[in-house]
Amino acid sequence: MMIRENDNAIRSGSVRSRISLAPGLWIARRFSFARQRFRVINIISAISLAGIILGVSTLLIVMSVLNGFQQLAWDLFATIESPVQMLPAEGKTMRVPDSLLVELATIDGVRAAEPFAEGQAILAGPDKGELVVVKGITASAQERLVARTGRERPYFSEKTVSVGEMLAYKAGLNVLAKVRIFSPELISLGLESLSTPWLLPALSFPVARVESVFSLQRIFNDHYVLTSEAMARQILLQTEDEYSGIDIRGSGKREEHKVLMSNLEQWLQAEHLGDRYRLRSLDEKYRDIFGVMQIEKWVSFSVLTLVIMVAALSLTGSLTMTAIDKQKELFYLRCLGLERPQFLAIFIVEGGMIGLAGTLIGSVVAWVACRAQQEFGLLELPSKSAFIIDAYPVSMLWTDFAATGLMTLTVALLVSLYPAFKAARIAENRGLDTKTD
């Protein structure tokens, strides 16, 4: 018997809650779109809605453009670097058996797994020497690089090198020039040979010919020397089966490589190889560059949020004037049995409706503008010769839309609290004579 009474009480409570919410929604809609409101209130409400639309659309467009520049930088780095690298857990080199490459190729999301040899060295040119990074890649990796950059000929052959444009300028190099490249290991071995002269005949100082000069990304243009993996191992004094790591590539989309990284980490744990290998993402390797770009993005988010907050503050004035204009109606609703929570709900819902409408319309406007920029490149960069692209890049992320929408709705609800409490006080504290005048 007690269980039935409790069930009936729960049902009646839920019914009352639904009944109490329904009038609030209906009255908020009537107050928002009533024809008999003062014209000035309609104007202020329209200004608030327009301000929210402008703020949301501007914020999303700016964040999408900043995402586009991040994607562009990531794509430029990914021409030579891979999105994920497998490196030795300890030391500088690791052995890469064919079985390991076969297992990596079977992991979901992996498109290519190619070993590489990489290390610092000193390049001695005709004019002066430069500290460089030597990276040796496989033939298939060079084919991908050639296809991605649209080059007609290979960058290097088995015994030649390709140097960055700025590096060639600083070292006084040109195509077909011969250079000597010394690794720290070779220099250390040379110093040891001073005390043991019998080592001198075993020393080999690699001499390479410059096959080409590339221009890809500033960091690569300033410091990188590309060559075959065999030549790089010879320069870095690595044995035939030793490599610096494995370049692992997935799809070309940056956001999908987080899933690839997760799959590789799960595979390392399942195979108990965490003590032998470690993973490093492209974002981690260049964390300083991507970190600054991310900070710039969220600083822009904070600054442009002020536009939305100013528009929302005008919403406070509109709702407050509505509460004053509807004094008589609020008193009648009080006489019909509406209580304080319902009065609060009316104006909070009204503010939320305006905030939601502004968010949705602003998001649609931003999406249309960004899609048009992606397809047609309507807004071009001020100086095409100074950039490798002609128009502003755009990359839309659903997380940006979600964060902006949540922030806008939160602000709209918060600024609706003061008018809501004021309306409740008007309905409760004013006398009948005031209401009927």
C-alpha positions as CSV (number, residue, x, y, z in Angstrom):
1,M,0.0,0.0,0.0
2,M,2.8,2.4,0.9
3,I,4.6,1.5,-2.4
4,R,1.5,2.5,-4.4
5,E,1.2,5.8,-2.5
6,N,4.9,6.6,-3.2
7,D,4.5,5.8,-6.9
8,N,1.4,8.0,-7.0
9,A,3.4,10.8,-5.3
10,I,6.3,10.5,-7.8
11,R,3.9,10.5,-10.7
12,S,2.0,13.6,-9.4
13,G,5.3,15.4,-8.8
14,S,6.6,14.7,-12.3
15,V,3.3,15.8,-13.7
16,R,3.4,19.1,-11.7
17,S,6.9,19.7,-12.9
18,R,5.9,19.3,-16.5
19,I,2.8,21.5,-16.0
20,S,4.9,24.2,-14.3
21,L,7.5,24.3,-17.1
22,A,5.0,24.4,-19.9
23,P,3.4,27.8,-19.0
24,G,6.9,29.2,-18.6
25,L,7.9,28.2,-22.1
26,W,4.7,29.4,-23.7
27,I,4.7,32.7,-21.8
28,A,8.4,33.3,-22.7
29,R,7.6,32.8,-26.3
30,R,4.6,35.2,-26.1
31,F,6.7,37.9,-24.3
32,S,9.5,37.6,-26.9
33,F,7.2,37.9,-30.0
34,A,4.3,40.0,-28.7
35,R,3.2,42.7,-31.1
36,Q,2.1,45.1,-28.4
37,R,5.6,45.5,-26.8
38,F,7.1,48.9,-26.8
39,R,9.0,49.6,-30.0
40,V,12.2,50.4,-28.1
41,I,12.1,47.0,-26.4
42,N,11.8,45.3,-29.8
43,I,14.7,47.4,-31.1
44,I,16.9,46.5,-28.1
45,S,16.0,42.8,-28.5
46,A,16.9,42.9,-32.2
47,I,20.2,44.6,-31.4
48,S,21.0,42.0,-28.8
49,L,20.2,39.2,-31.3
50,A,22.2,40.8,-34.1
51,G,25.1,41.3,-31.7
52,I,25.1,37.7,-30.7
53,I,24.9,36.6,-34.3
54,L,27.8,38.9,-35.3
55,G,29.9,37.8,-32.3
56,V,29.4,34.1,-32.8
57,S,30.0,34.2,-36.6
58,T,33.1,36.4,-36.2
59,L,34.5,34.2,-33.5
60,L,34.0,31.0,-35.4
61,I,35.4,32.4,-38.6
62,V,38.5,33.7,-36.9
63,M,39.1,30.4,-35.1
64,S,38.6,28.5,-38.3
65,V,41.2,30.6,-40.1
66,L,43.7,30.1,-37.2
67,N,42.9,26.3,-37.5
68,G,43.7,26.6,-41.2
69,F,47.1,28.1,-40.5
70,Q,47.8,25.3,-38.0
71,Q,46.8,22.7,-40.6
72,L,48.9,24.4,-43.2
73,A,52.0,24.4,-40.9
74,W,51.2,20.7,-40.0
75,D,51.0,19.8,-43.7
76,L,54.3,21.5,-44.4
77,F,56.1,19.7,-41.5
78,A,54.5,16.4,-42.7
79,T,56.2,16.7,-46.1
80,I,59.5,15.4,-44.6
81,E,58.5,14.5,-41.1
82,S,55.9,11.8,-40.4
83,P,52.8,12.4,-38.1
84,V,54.0,9.7,-35.7
85,Q,57.5,8.4,-35.2
86,M,58.6,5.2,-33.4
87,L,61.9,5.8,-31.7
88,P,64.2,3.7,-29.5
89,A,63.3,3.9,-25.8
90,E,67.0,4.2,-25.0
91,G,69.9,5.3,-27.1
92,K,70.0,6.8,-30.6
93,T,69.5,3.8,-32.9
94,M,67.3,0.7,-33.1
95,R,67.2,-2.4,-35.2
96,V,64.3,-2.6,-37.5
97,P,63.5,-6.2,-38.7
98,D,61.1,-6.7,-41.6
99,S,58.7,-8.5,-39.2
100,L,58.3,-5.2,-37.2
101,L,57.4,-3.3,-40.3
102,V,54.9,-6.0,-41.3
103,E,53.2,-5.9,-37.9
104,L,53.0,-2.1,-38.0
105,A,51.3,-2.2,-41.4
106,T,48.5,-4.3,-40.0
107,I,47.5,-1.8,-37.4
108,D,44.3,0.1,-38.1
109,G,45.0,3.5,-39.6
110,V,48.6,2.9,-40.7
111,R,49.2,3.7,-44.3
112,A,53.0,3.4,-44.4
113,A,55.8,2.4,-42.0
114,E,59.3,3.3,-43.2
115,P,62.6,3.3,-41.3
116,F,64.8,6.4,-41.4
117,A,68.3,7.6,-40.3
118,E,68.6,11.0,-38.8
119,G,71.2,12.9,-36.9
120,Q,73.2,16.2,-36.6
121,A,76.3,16.8,-38.6
122,I,78.6,19.5,-39.9
123,L,78.4,20.3,-43.7
124,A,81.6,21.8,-45.1
125,G,80.9,23.8,-48.2
126,P,83.2,25.9,-50.4
127,D,82.7,29.1,-48.3
128,K,82.0,27.9,-44.8
129,G,80.6,25.1,-42.7
130,E,77.1,24.8,-41.3
131,L,75.5,22.7,-38.6
132,V,72.8,20.6,-40.3
133,V,70.4,17.8,-39.7
134,V,70.9,14.8,-42.1
135,K,67.9,12.7,-42.7
136,G,68.0,9.5,-44.9
137,I,64.7,8.2,-46.2
138,T,63.7,5.2,-48.2
139,A,63.0,5.2,-51.9
140,S,59.3,4.9,-51.3
141,A,59.4,7.9,-49.0
142,Q,61.2,9.9,-51.6
143,E,58.5,9.0,-54.2
144,R,55.8,10.2,-51.9
145,L,57.7,13.4,-51.3
146,V,58.2,14.0,-55.0
147,A,54.5,13.3,-55.7
148,R,53.3,15.6,-52.8
149,T,55.5,18.5,-53.9
150,G,54.8,18.1,-57.6
151,R,58.5,17.8,-58.5
152,E,59.2,16.0,-61.8
153,R,62.6,14.6,-60.9
154,P,63.9,12.9,-57.7
155,Y,65.5,15.1,-55.0
156,F,68.6,12.9,-54.7
157,S,70.1,9.6,-55.8
158,E,71.8,6.8,-53.8
159,K,75.1,8.8,-53.3
160,T,73.9,12.5,-53.6
161,V,72.1,14.9,-51.3
162,S,69.5,17.6,-51.5
163,V,69.9,20.7,-49.3
164,G,67.5,23.4,-48.1
165,E,67.4,26.7,-50.0
166,M,68.6,28.9,-47.1
167,L,71.2,26.4,-46.2
168,A,72.6,26.4,-49.7
169,Y,72.7,30.2,-49.6
170,K,74.5,30.4,-46.3
171,A,77.1,27.7,-47.2
172,G,77.6,29.0,-50.8
173,L,76.3,25.8,-52.4
174,N,74.8,25.2,-55.8
175,V,73.7,22.2,-57.8
176,L,76.5,19.7,-58.6
177,A,78.7,21.2,-55.9
178,K,80.7,18.7,-53.7
179,V,80.4,18.8,-50.0
180,R,81.9,17.0,-47.0
181,I,79.6,16.0,-44.1
182,F,81.0,15.1,-40.7
183,S,78.9,13.6,-38.0
184,P,79.8,14.0,-34.3
185,E,80.6,10.3,-34.2
186,L,83.1,10.7,-37.0
187,I,84.7,13.7,-35.4
188,S,85.0,11.8,-32.1
189,L,86.6,8.9,-33.9
190,G,89.0,11.3,-35.6
191,L,90.1,12.7,-32.3
192,E,90.7,9.2,-30.9
193,S,92.9,8.4,-34.0
194,L,95.3,11.1,-32.9
195,S,96.4,8.9,-30.0
196,T,96.1,5.7,-32.1
197,P,97.5,6.4,-35.6
198,W,96.6,2.9,-36.8
199,L,92.9,4.0,-36.9
200,L,93.6,6.7,-39.5
201,P,93.3,4.4,-42.6
202,A,89.9,3.2,-41.4
203,L,88.5,6.7,-41.3
204,S,86.2,7.6,-44.2
205,F,85.1,11.2,-44.8
206,P,82.0,11.1,-46.9
207,V,82.0,13.3,-50.0
208,A,78.6,13.9,-51.6
209,R,77.4,15.9,-54.6
210,V,74.4,18.3,-54.3
211,E,71.7,16.9,-56.5
212,S,69.1,19.6,-55.9
213,V,68.0,22.5,-53.7
214,F,64.5,22.3,-52.1
215,S,62.2,24.9,-50.6
216,L,59.5,23.3,-48.4
217,Q,59.4,24.8,-44.9
218,R,61.6,27.3,-43.1
219,I,63.0,24.9,-40.6
220,F,63.9,22.4,-43.3
221,N,65.2,25.1,-45.7
222,D,67.6,26.4,-43.0
223,H,69.0,23.2,-41.6
224,Y,68.1,20.0,-43.4
225,V,70.0,17.7,-45.8
226,L,68.0,15.0,-47.4
227,T,69.6,11.8,-48.8
228,S,69.2,8.1,-49.1
229,E,69.1,5.9,-46.0
230,A,72.3,4.2,-47.0
231,M,74.2,7.5,-47.4
232,A,72.8,8.8,-44.1
233,R,73.9,5.7,-42.3
234,Q,77.4,6.1,-43.8
235,I,77.6,9.7,-42.6
236,L,76.2,8.9,-39.1
237,L,78.4,5.8,-38.8
238,Q,75.4,3.5,-38.4
239,T,75.6,-0.2,-39.3
240,E,73.5,-1.7,-42.1
241,D,70.6,-2.8,-39.9
242,E,70.6,0.3,-37.6
243,Y,68.1,3.1,-38.0
244,S,67.1,6.2,-36.0
245,G,63.5,5.3,-36.0
246,I,60.4,4.5,-38.1
247,D,58.2,7.1,-39.9
248,I,54.6,6.0,-39.5
249,R,52.0,7.7,-41.7
250,G,48.2,7.5,-41.7
251,S,45.7,9.6,-43.6
252,G,46.5,13.2,-44.5
253,K,44.1,14.7,-41.9
254,R,45.6,16.0,-38.7
255,E,42.7,15.2,-36.4
256,E,42.7,11.5,-37.4
257,H,46.3,11.0,-36.3
258,K,45.2,11.2,-32.6
259,V,43.3,7.9,-33.3
260,L,46.4,6.5,-35.0
261,M,48.5,7.5,-32.0
262,S,46.1,5.8,-29.7
263,N,46.1,2.6,-31.8
264,L,49.9,2.5,-31.8
265,E,50.0,3.0,-28.0
266,Q,47.6,0.1,-27.5
267,W,49.6,-2.1,-29.8
268,L,52.8,-1.4,-27.9
269,Q,51.1,-2.3,-24.6
270,A,49.6,-5.4,-26.0
271,E,52.9,-6.6,-27.4
272,H,54.8,-5.5,-24.3
273,L,57.3,-3.4,-26.3
274,G,57.1,-0.3,-24.3
275,D,60.5,-0.9,-22.8
276,R,62.1,-1.0,-26.3
277,Y,60.2,1.6,-28.3
278,R,58.5,4.9,-27.7
279,L,56.2,7.0,-29.8
280,R,56.5,10.7,-30.7
281,S,53.9,12.7,-32.5
282,L,54.6,15.6,-34.9
283,D,52.9,18.0,-32.4
284,E,55.2,16.8,-29.7
285,K,58.3,17.2,-31.7
286,Y,57.4,20.8,-32.6
287,R,55.5,21.6,-29.5
288,D,56.9,25.1,-29.2
289,I,55.5,26.2,-32.6
290,F,52.2,24.5,-32.3
291,G,51.9,25.6,-28.7
292,V,52.3,29.3,-29.6
293,M,49.7,28.9,-32.4
294,Q,47.3,27.2,-30.0
295,I,47.8,30.1,-27.4
296,E,47.1,32.6,-30.2
297,K,43.9,30.8,-31.0
298,W,42.5,30.8,-27.5
299,V,43.6,34.4,-26.8
300,S,41.6,35.4,-29.9
301,F,38.7,33.4,-28.5
302,S,38.9,35.3,-25.2
303,V,39.1,38.7,-26.9
304,L,36.2,38.0,-29.3
305,T,34.1,36.7,-26.4
306,L,33.9,40.3,-25.2
307,V,31.8,41.1,-28.3
308,I,29.3,38.4,-27.4
309,M,29.2,39.6,-23.7
310,V,28.5,43.2,-24.7
311,A,25.6,42.0,-26.9
312,A,24.4,39.8,-24.1
313,L,24.4,42.8,-21.7
314,S,22.0,44.7,-23.9
315,L,19.8,41.6,-23.6
316,T,19.7,42.3,-19.8
317,G,18.2,45.8,-20.6
318,S,15.7,44.3,-23.0
319,L,14.4,41.7,-20.5
320,T,14.3,44.2,-17.7
321,M,12.2,46.6,-19.8
322,T,10.0,43.7,-20.7
323,A,9.4,42.9,-17.0
324,I,8.5,46.6,-16.3
325,D,6.3,46.7,-19.3
326,K,4.4,43.5,-18.3
327,Q,3.7,44.5,-14.7
328,K,0.0,44.0,-15.0
329,E,0.4,40.7,-16.8
330,L,2.8,39.4,-14.2
331,F,0.3,40.3,-11.5
332,Y,-2.5,38.4,-13.3
333,L,-0.2,35.4,-13.6
334,R,0.5,35.6,-9.9
335,C,-3.2,35.6,-9.2
336,L,-3.6,32.5,-11.5
337,G,-1.2,30.6,-9.3
338,L,2.2,31.0,-10.8
339,E,4.9,31.0,-8.2
340,R,8.4,32.4,-8.0
341,P,10.2,29.5,-9.9
342,Q,7.8,30.0,-12.8
343,F,8.5,33.7,-13.0
344,L,12.2,33.0,-13.0
345,A,11.8,30.4,-15.7
346,I,9.9,32.7,-18.0
347,F,12.6,35.3,-18.3
348,I,15.5,32.8,-18.1
349,V,13.9,30.9,-20.9
350,E,13.3,34.1,-22.9
351,G,17.0,35.0,-22.6
352,G,18.0,31.5,-23.5
353,M,15.8,31.5,-26.6
354,I,17.4,34.7,-27.8
355,G,20.9,33.3,-27.1
356,L,20.1,30.0,-28.8
357,A,18.7,31.7,-31.9
358,G,21.8,33.9,-32.1
359,T,24.1,30.9,-31.7
360,L,22.3,28.9,-34.3
361,I,22.1,31.7,-36.9
362,G,25.7,32.8,-36.2
363,S,27.0,29.2,-36.5
364,V,25.2,28.8,-39.9
365,V,26.6,32.1,-41.1
366,A,30.1,31.1,-40.1
367,W,29.8,27.6,-41.7
368,V,28.5,29.1,-45.0
369,A,31.3,31.7,-45.0
370,C,34.0,29.1,-44.2
371,R,32.7,26.7,-46.9
372,A,32.7,29.5,-49.5
373,Q,36.3,30.4,-48.5
374,Q,37.4,26.7,-48.8
375,E,35.8,26.2,-52.2
376,F,36.4,29.5,-53.9
377,G,39.1,31.4,-51.9
378,L,37.1,34.6,-51.7
379,L,39.4,36.4,-49.3
380,E,42.9,36.5,-50.6
381,L,46.1,37.1,-48.7
382,P,47.5,40.7,-49.0
383,S,50.8,39.7,-50.5
384,K,50.7,36.5,-52.6
385,S,54.4,36.5,-53.3
386,A,55.2,36.3,-49.5
387,F,53.1,33.2,-49.0
388,I,52.9,29.7,-50.5
389,I,49.1,30.0,-50.7
390,D,46.9,32.6,-52.4
391,A,43.9,32.8,-50.0
392,Y,43.3,32.5,-46.2
393,P,43.2,28.8,-45.2
394,V,40.2,27.6,-43.3
395,S,39.7,24.4,-41.2
396,M,36.4,24.0,-39.2
397,L,36.4,21.9,-36.0
398,W,33.2,20.8,-34.3
399,T,34.9,21.4,-31.0
400,D,35.1,25.1,-31.8
401,F,31.4,25.2,-32.7
402,A,30.5,23.4,-29.5
403,A,32.7,25.5,-27.2
404,T,31.4,28.8,-28.8
405,G,27.8,27.6,-28.5
406,L,28.1,26.5,-24.9
407,M,29.8,29.8,-24.0
408,T,27.2,31.9,-25.7
409,L,24.3,30.0,-24.1
410,T,25.9,30.2,-20.7
411,V,26.4,34.0,-21.0
412,A,22.8,34.5,-22.2
413,L,21.4,32.5,-19.3
414,L,23.6,34.4,-16.8
415,V,22.6,37.8,-18.0
416,S,18.9,36.7,-17.8
417,L,19.1,36.1,-14.0
418,Y,18.8,39.8,-13.0
419,P,15.7,40.5,-15.1
420,A,14.2,37.2,-13.9
421,F,14.5,38.0,-10.2
422,K,13.3,41.6,-10.9
423,A,10.2,40.2,-12.6
424,A,9.6,37.9,-9.7
425,R,9.8,40.8,-7.2
426,I,7.4,42.9,-9.3
427,A,4.9,40.1,-9.4
428,E,5.1,39.5,-5.6
429,N,5.6,42.9,-4.0
430,R,3.4,45.3,-5.9
431,G,-0.2,45.9,-4.8
432,L,-3.4,45.4,-6.8
433,D,-3.8,49.2,-7.4
434,T,-0.4,49.4,-9.1
435,K,-1.3,46.4,-11.3
436,T,-4.6,47.7,-12.5
437,D,-3.6,51.3,-13.2
